[in-house]
Amino acid sequence: MQNKSLTVGTFVLAGLALFMAGLILIGNRHEAFARHVDYYADFTNLAGLSKGSKVQVAGMDAGQVLDIAVPASPQARFRVKLRVSENLQGLVRADSLATIGTQGVVGETFLLVHPGSSHAPAATPLFVLPSKEPMDISTLLDQGQGLVSDVDGAVKDADGLLKQTGGQLGSTLANANTTLANVNEVVTGLKQGRGAAGMLLQDPGLATQIRQTMTNVQQASTNLGQLTNNANGLITEVQSHNFPVKFDETIAVVKSAASNVDASTRQIRQTIEEASAPDENGATPGVNIRESLSNASAASSNVADGTEALKHNFLLRGFFLHRGYYDLTGISADKYRQDRLFTNQANYRAWLPGAELFQQNSNGEEELTAHGKTLLANALAQYGESVVGRPIVIEGYSEADGPANQLALSRGRAVAARQYLLNHFRLNSGNLGAVPLMNLPPGGFGHQTWDGICIVVLQSKR
C-alpha cells in the first residue's frame, strides 16, 4: 500500500513539473510574460492589413494588430490599434511614422513603425501615431502605362524632327550646288576674256590682282564642295542608324512587358478571389481567422494571468528572476531599496559618476560620450563571462534641482546605459533591467547620495 501511494505521488509531481515546464516554454515563445504598450494609427486604405497582423518597429518584430475600427462615413479613416513590446517603447516617438508593408510583392501584410527622432518626446500609451498611406500595385501599373505612352509620343516627335531637318539640309545643299555652278561659269568667262571683266584681264596691272582673286575664289569653291560632302555624309549616317525604327522596337518591348505585368496581376486577383471563397459551412476565411485569433488571444491572456501570479509567488520568485522574467517596471523605488534581492551585499556593484559618462547635446538632452561608453563596457567586462547569464540592474541617479528633474534624468541615464550595454554585449533583454532612484541609493553601500550610474550584477541565489 505504501509503495502504491509513493508511485501515485511521484506520478503527480512529475505531471505537475511537466505542466509548469510547458507553461513556461509556451509563454516564452509567445511573449506572454512580456509587457506591451498600445498605440493607434489611422489609414484610408488598409491594403490587406487585418486583426492579428504582425507589427514591426525599425524592422524588428514588436507585437501585433489588436483591433481595426471601421469608419462610419467615406470621409473617415480606419483606426488601427497596435501593440508594441515595452522594450522597444523608447524607439516610438511622437513623430514616428506608421506605414503598411508587405513581405515581397504578394507576401504577408504587416504594420511598420519607423523610429522617431531623438528630439521628439516619447509617444505615450494610446497615442495616435502619424501614418502614411500604402502604395497600390494597380496604381503603379497605371503610372507605368502612362509613362510608356509619353515615351511613344516623344519618339514620334523626334522622328518628325529628323525628317524636317533632313529636308532642310537637302534644300540647302541644292542651293549650294547652284551657287557653285554660277561661280564656275563666271570664272570660265573671265578666262576667255568675255565681258568687261574679261577685258580687264588685258591690263597687265590688274592681271596679277585678278589672278590672285581667282585663286582665292577657287579655294573657296573647293572648301564649299568639301562642306557639301560632309553634310551629305552626316545625313547618310543619321539615316543608316535607323533611329526611328529602333525607338519603335524599344516601345514594342516595353508594351510587351506591361502586358505581361497586367496578366500577372489578373492571375494574382483570381488567386485572391479563390482564397477568399467561403468554406462548406458558409464562413469566409476572414471569419475563421478572426475566431482563431480571438481564441488564441483569450488563451494567451489566461496564461499571462496565471504566470503573473506565479512570478510573485515566494517559492518561484527566484526562478523567474534567474530566467529573466522578473519585471522591474512594477516595483517602486522605496520597495526596491528594501528588497534583499537587490540590496544583497554579495551582489557586484560598479559606481560610475555621471560627469564621466554623459554630456549635453545641441538639444539640451543628455547622451553617452565615447569615454562614457568605454567606462560602462569595462565596468561590466570585469565580471567576466558570468554576466551573460546573470540578471543585471542599471540604477540611475541624478542630483539635479527638484524631484521632477531628478526622476527624469535618473531614468534617462538608466535607460541609455541599459540600451548601450544591451547592444554592445548582445545581452538578453529580459535579463537587463533599469530603475530610476533619483539621488538616493539603497542603504549600506557607503553612498548617501549619488549622481550617475550603478551597475548591479545579481547573485543567482538570494
C-alpha positions in Angstrom: 0.0 0.0 0.0 2.8 2.4 0.8 4.6 1.6 -2.4 1.4 2.4 -4.3 1.0 5.8 -2.6 4.6 6.6 -3.4 4.1 5.8 -7.0 1.0 7.9 -7.3 2.7 10.8 -5.6 5.7 10.6 -7.9 3.4 10.5 -10.9 1.5 13.6 -9.8 4.7 15.5 -9.1 6.2 14.6 -12.5 3.0 15.7 -14.2 2.9 19.0 -12.4 6.6 19.6 -13.3 5.9 18.9 -17.0 2.9 21.2 -16.9 4.9 24.0 -15.4 7.7 23.5 -17.9 5.3 23.5 -20.8 3.6 26.6 -19.5 6.9 28.5 -19.2 8.0 27.4 -22.7 4.7 28.4 -24.3 4.7 31.7 -22.5 8.3 32.4 -23.5 7.6 31.6 -27.2 4.5 33.8 -27.4 5.9 36.6 -25.2 3.1 36.1 -22.8 5.3 37.4 -20.0 6.4 40.5 -21.8 4.8 43.8 -21.2 3.4 45.8 -24.1 2.2 49.4 -24.9 -0.8 50.1 -27.1 -0.9 52.8 -29.8 -3.3 53.9 -32.6 -2.8 54.8 -36.3 -5.3 55.9 -38.9 -5.4 54.7 -42.6 -7.7 55.4 -45.5 -6.7 52.1 -47.2 -5.6 49.0 -45.2 -4.1 47.2 -48.2 -5.0 43.8 -46.7 -4.0 44.6 -43.1 -6.1 42.7 -40.6 -6.5 42.0 -36.9 -3.6 39.9 -35.7 -1.2 41.1 -38.4 2.5 41.5 -37.3 3.8 44.8 -36.0 7.5 45.7 -36.5 9.5 48.6 -35.1 12.6 49.6 -37.1 12.3 46.2 -38.9 12.2 44.2 -35.6 9.1 42.1 -34.6 7.5 44.0 -31.8 3.8 42.9 -31.5 0.6 42.6 -33.4 -2.5 44.5 -34.5 -5.2 44.2 -31.8 -8.2 45.8 -33.4 -9.4 47.7 -36.5 -12.3 50.2 -36.1 -14.4 50.5 -39.3 -15.2 54.2 -40.2 -18.8 55.4 -40.1 -18.5 57.5 -43.3 -16.4 57.6 -46.5 -14.6 60.7 -45.3 -13.4 58.9 -42.1 -10.4 56.6 -41.8 -9.8 53.1 -40.3 -8.4 53.3 -36.8 -5.9 50.6 -36.2 -5.0 49.6 -32.6 -1.5 48.1 -32.4 0.5 46.6 -29.5 4.3 47.1 -29.2 6.6 45.3 -26.8 7.7 47.6 -24.0 11.4 47.0 -24.5 11.0 48.9 -27.9 9.0 51.7 -26.4 12.0 54.0 -26.4 12.1 54.0 -30.2 8.4 55.1 -30.6 8.3 58.9 -30.5 5.6 61.5 -31.3 7.0 61.8 -34.9 7.3 58.0 -35.6 5.6 57.2 -38.9 3.4 54.1 -39.3 3.2 52.5 -42.7 1.7 49.3 -44.2 4.2 47.0 -45.9 4.3 43.5 -47.4 6.8 40.6 -47.5 7.8 40.8 -51.1 5.2 41.7 -53.8 2.3 39.4 -52.6 3.6 38.4 -49.2 2.2 38.8 -45.7 0.9 42.3 -44.9 2.4 43.9 -41.7 2.4 47.3 -39.9 5.8 49.0 -39.8 6.6 51.8 -37.3 9.7 53.8 -38.1 11.8 55.1 -35.2 11.3 58.7 -34.3 13.9 61.4 -33.9 15.8 61.9 -30.6 14.5 65.4 -30.0 10.8 64.3 -30.2 9.0 63.3 -27.0 8.2 59.7 -26.4 4.8 58.5 -27.6 2.5 57.9 -24.6 0.2 54.9 -24.4 -2.8 55.1 -26.8 -1.1 57.9 -28.7 -2.3 58.3 -32.4 0.9 57.9 -34.5 1.3 59.8 -37.8 0.7 57.4 -40.8 1.5 57.1 -44.5 -1.0 55.5 -46.9 0.3 52.3 -48.7 1.1 52.4 -52.4 -1.3 50.2 -54.5 0.2 47.9 -57.2 -2.5 48.7 -59.7 -1.8 52.5 -59.3 1.9 51.8 -60.1 0.9 49.8 -63.2 -1.3 52.7 -64.4 1.5 55.1 -63.9 3.8 52.8 -65.9 1.4 52.7 -68.8 1.2 56.5 -68.8 5.0 56.7 -68.9 5.1 54.3 -71.9 2.6 56.5 -73.7 4.7 59.6 -73.1 7.8 57.9 -74.4 6.0 56.8 -77.5 4.8 60.4 -78.2 8.4 61.7 -77.6 9.8 59.2 -80.1 7.3 60.2 -82.8 8.1 63.8 -82.3 11.8 63.1 -82.7 11.1 61.1 -85.9 9.3 64.1 -87.4 12.0 66.5 -86.3 14.7 64.3 -88.1 12.6 64.2 -91.3 12.1 68.0 -91.2 15.9 68.6 -90.6 16.8 66.2 -93.4 14.6 68.1 -95.9 16.1 71.5 -94.9 19.6 70.1 -95.3 18.7 68.8 -98.8 17.4 72.2 -99.8 20.5 74.0 -98.5 22.8 71.6 -100.4 20.8 72.2 -103.7 21.2 75.9 -103.3 25.0 75.5 -102.6 25.4 73.4 -105.8 23.6 76.1 -107.9 25.9 78.7 -106.5 28.9 76.7 -107.4 27.7 76.3 -111.0 27.3 80.0 -111.3 30.7 80.7 -109.9 32.3 78.2 -112.3 30.6 79.8 -115.3 31.8 83.3 -114.3 35.4 82.1 -113.9 35.3 80.4 -117.3 34.1 83.7 -118.9 36.8 85.7 -117.3 39.5 83.3 -118.5 38.2 83.6 -122.1 38.1 87.4 -122.0 34.4 87.8 -122.4 32.7 90.9 -121.0 34.0 93.9 -119.2 35.7 91.7 -116.6 37.4 89.7 -119.3 38.7 92.9 -120.9 40.2 94.0 -117.6 42.4 90.9 -117.8 44.3 92.6 -120.7 45.6 95.2 -118.3 48.9 94.0 -117.0 48.5 96.0 -113.8 45.3 94.3 -112.9 46.2 90.8 -114.2 48.2 89.9 -111.1 45.4 91.1 -108.7 42.6 89.3 -110.7 44.6 86.1 -110.8 45.1 86.2 -107.1 41.5 86.8 -106.6 40.5 83.9 -108.8 42.9 81.7 -106.9 41.1 82.6 -103.7 37.7 82.0 -105.3 38.7 78.6 -106.5 40.0 77.7 -103.0 36.7 78.9 -101.5 34.9 76.7 -104.1 36.9 73.7 -103.0 36.1 74.3 -99.3 32.4 74.7 -100.1 32.4 71.4 -102.0 34.1 69.6 -99.1 31.5 71.1 -96.7 28.8 69.7 -99.0 30.3 66.3 -98.9 30.5 66.4 -95.1 26.8 67.4 -94.9 25.8 64.5 -97.2 27.8 62.1 -95.1 26.1 63.4 -91.9 22.6 62.8 -93.4 23.6 59.3 -94.6 25.0 58.4 -91.1 21.8 59.6 -89.4 19.6 57.6 -91.8 21.9 54.5 -91.5 21.4 54.3 -87.8 17.7 54.0 -88.3 16.8 55.7 -85.0 13.0 55.8 -85.6 12.9 52.0 -86.2 15.0 51.3 -83.0 12.7 53.6 -80.9 9.7 51.7 -82.3 11.3 48.4 -81.4 12.0 49.6 -77.8 8.5 50.8 -77.3 7.2 47.4 -78.5 9.3 45.6 -75.9 8.1 48.0 -73.1 4.5 47.4 -74.2 5.0 43.6 -74.1 6.4 43.9 -70.6 3.4 46.0 -69.5 1.1 43.3 -71.0 2.9 40.6 -69.0 2.5 42.6 -65.8 -1.2 43.0 -66.5 -1.6 39.2 -67.0 0.3 38.5 -63.7 -2.0 41.0 -61.9 -5.1 39.3 -63.2 -3.7 35.9 -62.0 -3.0 37.3 -58.6 -6.5 38.7 -58.3 -8.0 35.4 -59.4 -6.0 33.6 -56.7 -7.1 36.0 -54.0 -10.7 35.6 -55.0 -10.4 31.8 -54.8 -8.7 32.0 -51.4 -11.5 34.4 -50.2 -14.3 32.0 -51.0 -16.4 30.7 -48.1 -15.9 27.1 -46.7 -18.5 24.3 -46.7 -20.3 25.9 -43.7 -20.6 29.3 -45.4 -18.0 31.0 -43.3 -15.4 33.2 -45.0 -11.7 32.8 -44.3 -11.7 36.2 -42.6 -14.4 35.0 -40.1 -12.5 31.8 -39.4 -9.2 33.6 -38.9 -10.8 36.2 -36.6 -12.3 33.4 -34.5 -9.0 31.5 -34.3 -7.1 34.7 -33.3 -9.8 35.6 -30.7 -9.5 32.1 -29.1 -5.7 32.3 -29.2 -5.8 35.8 -27.6 -8.1 34.6 -24.8 -5.8 31.6 -24.1 -2.7 33.8 -24.1 -4.4 36.2 -21.7 -5.3 33.3 -19.3 -1.7 32.0 -19.5 -0.4 35.5 -18.8 -2.6 36.0 -15.7 -1.6 32.6 -14.3 2.1 33.3 -14.9 1.9 36.8 -13.4 0.6 35.2 -10.2 3.4 32.6 -10.2 6.0 35.4 -10.7 5.1 37.0 -7.4 4.9 33.7 -5.5 7.5 33.4 -2.8 8.7 29.9 -3.8 9.0 30.7 -7.6 10.2 34.3 -7.5 13.9 33.5 -7.6 13.3 31.1 -10.5 11.6 33.7 -12.6 14.3 36.2 -11.8 17.0 33.8 -12.9 15.1 33.2 -16.2 14.9 36.9 -16.8 11.1 37.3 -16.3 11.2 39.4 -13.2 9.8 42.8 -14.2 11.2 45.9 -12.6 8.6 48.3 -14.1 6.0 47.4 -11.4 8.3 47.9 -8.4 8.6 51.3 -6.6 11.9 52.9 -5.7 11.3 52.5 -2.0 10.4 48.8 -2.3 13.4 48.3 -4.5 15.7 49.8 -1.8 14.2 47.5 0.8 14.2 44.2 -1.2 17.0 41.9 -0.1 17.2 40.5 -3.6 18.7 43.8 -4.8 20.3 45.1 -1.7 22.2 41.9 -1.0 25.8 42.7 -0.1 27.1 39.8 -2.2 25.8 41.5 -5.4 28.5 43.0 -7.6 28.3 46.8 -7.8 30.1 49.3 -10.0 29.5 53.0 -9.2 30.2 55.4 -12.2 29.9 59.2 -11.9 27.5 61.0 -14.3 30.1 63.7 -15.2 32.3 61.0 -16.7 29.5 59.3 -18.7 27.2 61.9 -20.1 27.3 65.3 -21.9 24.5 67.6 -23.2 23.9 67.7 -27.0 22.7 70.6 -29.1 19.1 70.0 -28.0 20.0 70.2 -24.3 19.5 66.4 -23.8 22.0 64.1 -22.1 23.8 61.5 -24.2 26.6 59.0 -23.6 30.0 60.1 -24.6 32.6 57.8 -26.2 34.6 57.8 -23.0 31.4 57.0 -21.0 30.6 54.0 -23.3 34.2 52.7 -22.6 33.7 53.1 -18.9 30.4 51.2 -19.0 31.8 48.4 -21.1 34.9 48.0 -18.9 32.8 48.0 -15.7 30.7 45.1 -16.9 33.5 43.2 -18.5 35.5 43.0 -15.3 33.0 40.3 -14.0 33.9 38.0 -16.9 31.7 35.6 -18.8 29.3 35.0 -15.9 27.5 38.3 -16.6 26.0 36.9 -19.8 23.5 34.7 -17.9 23.1 36.8 -14.7 20.3 39.2 -14.0 21.7 42.8 -14.2 20.1 46.0 -12.9 21.1 49.5 -14.1 20.4 52.0 -11.3 20.1 55.6 -12.5 20.8 58.6 -10.2 20.7 62.4 -10.6 21.4 65.3 -8.2 19.5 67.8 -10.4 17.4 70.6 -8.8 13.9 69.3 -7.8 12.4 65.8 -7.7 10.9 66.1 -11.2 14.3 66.7 -12.8 15.9 64.1 -10.7 13.4 61.5 -11.7 13.6 62.4 -15.4 17.4 62.5 -15.5 17.9 59.3 -13.4 15.5 57.4 -15.7 17.1 58.7 -18.9 20.6 57.8 -17.7 19.5 54.3 -16.6 17.7 53.7 -20.0 20.6 55.0 -22.0 23.1 52.8 -20.2 20.9 49.8 -20.4 20.4 50.2 -24.2 24.1 50.6 -24.8 25.1 47.5 -22.8 22.3 45.5 -24.3 23.5 46.2 -27.9 27.3 46.1 -27.1 27.3 42.7 -25.3 24.3 41.2 -27.2 22.6 40.5 -23.8 19.2 39.0 -23.3 16.8 42.0 -22.9 14.9 40.0 -20.2 18.0 39.8 -18.0 18.7 43.5 -18.1 16.6 46.0 -16.1 16.7 49.7 -15.4 15.4 51.5 -12.3 15.5 55.3 -11.6 16.4 56.0 -7.9 16.6 59.8 -8.2 19.6 60.7 -5.9 19.1 58.2 -3.0 20.9 54.8 -3.3 19.9 51.8 -1.1 21.5 52.0 2.4 24.6 50.1 3.4 26.8 50.8 0.4 28.7 53.9 1.5 26.8 56.4 -0.6 24.3 58.8 1.0 23.6 60.3 -2.4 24.8 59.6 -5.9 24.9 61.3 -9.3 25.5 58.9 -12.2 25.0 55.1 -12.7 25.4 52.0 -10.6 25.7 48.6 -12.4 24.3 45.8 -10.1 25.1 42.2 -11.1 22.7 40.0 -9.0 23.7 36.7 -7.5 21.9 33.6 -8.7 20.6 32.9 -5.2 19.2 35.2 -2.5 
